[in-house]
Amino acid sequence: MTKKQILKVIVSVLIAALTALAASLGLSSCNVTRSITTRSEAWQKGDTSVVIQTKTVETYDASKKL
């Protein structure tokens, strides 16, 4: 390889790395999911029991605005 070819390869690699870095910073986003479960048990007479369970799922999607 000549010096000119080696220089072209190095420049190409640097451009690819900078492009990947710019894309990762420019396209950053955030996804958060939170799950909350509440359980309540109340025993009644005999073998009968009552279970009340509620579940709340919250989802938040954020993206960088320009």
C-alpha positions in Angstrom: 0.0 0.0 0.0 1.2 3.5 -0.7 1.1 6.3 1.7 -1.8 7.8 -0.2 -3.9 4.7 0.1 -3.1 4.4 3.9 -4.1 8.0 4.4 -7.4 7.4 2.5 -8.2 4.3 4.7 -7.4 6.3 7.9 -9.6 9.2 6.8 -12.5 6.8 5.9 -12.3 5.1 9.3 -12.3 8.5 11.1 -15.3 9.7 9.1 -17.2 6.4 9.9 -16.4 6.7 13.6 -17.6 10.4 13.7 -20.7 9.5 11.8 -21.6 6.8 14.2 -20.9 9.1 17.2 -23.1 11.9 15.7 -25.9 9.4 15.0 -25.8 8.0 18.6 -25.9 11.5 20.1 -28.5 12.9 17.7 -30.9 10.0 17.9 -30.9 9.4 21.6 -34.2 8.6 23.3 -35.4 7.3 26.6 -38.1 4.7 27.3 -39.2 4.2 30.9 -41.8 1.7 32.2 -42.9 1.6 35.8 -45.2 -1.1 37.1 -47.1 -0.7 40.4 -49.0 -3.7 42.0 -51.2 -3.3 45.0 -52.6 -6.4 46.7 -55.1 -6.6 49.5 -56.4 -9.7 51.1 -59.5 -9.9 53.4 -60.4 -13.3 54.9 -64.0 -14.1 55.5 -65.8 -16.9 57.3 -65.0 -20.5 56.4 -62.8 -21.3 53.5 -63.9 -18.3 51.5 -61.4 -15.5 50.9 -61.4 -12.3 48.9 -58.3 -11.0 47.1 -58.3 -7.5 45.5 -55.4 -6.8 43.3 -54.7 -3.8 41.1 -51.9 -3.2 38.7 -50.9 0.1 37.1 -48.4 0.3 34.3 -47.1 3.7 33.2 -45.0 4.1 30.1 -43.0 7.3 29.2 -41.3 7.7 25.9 -39.0 10.7 25.4 -37.0 11.9 22.5 -34.6 14.7 22.0 -36.3 17.7 20.2 -34.3 20.0 18.1 
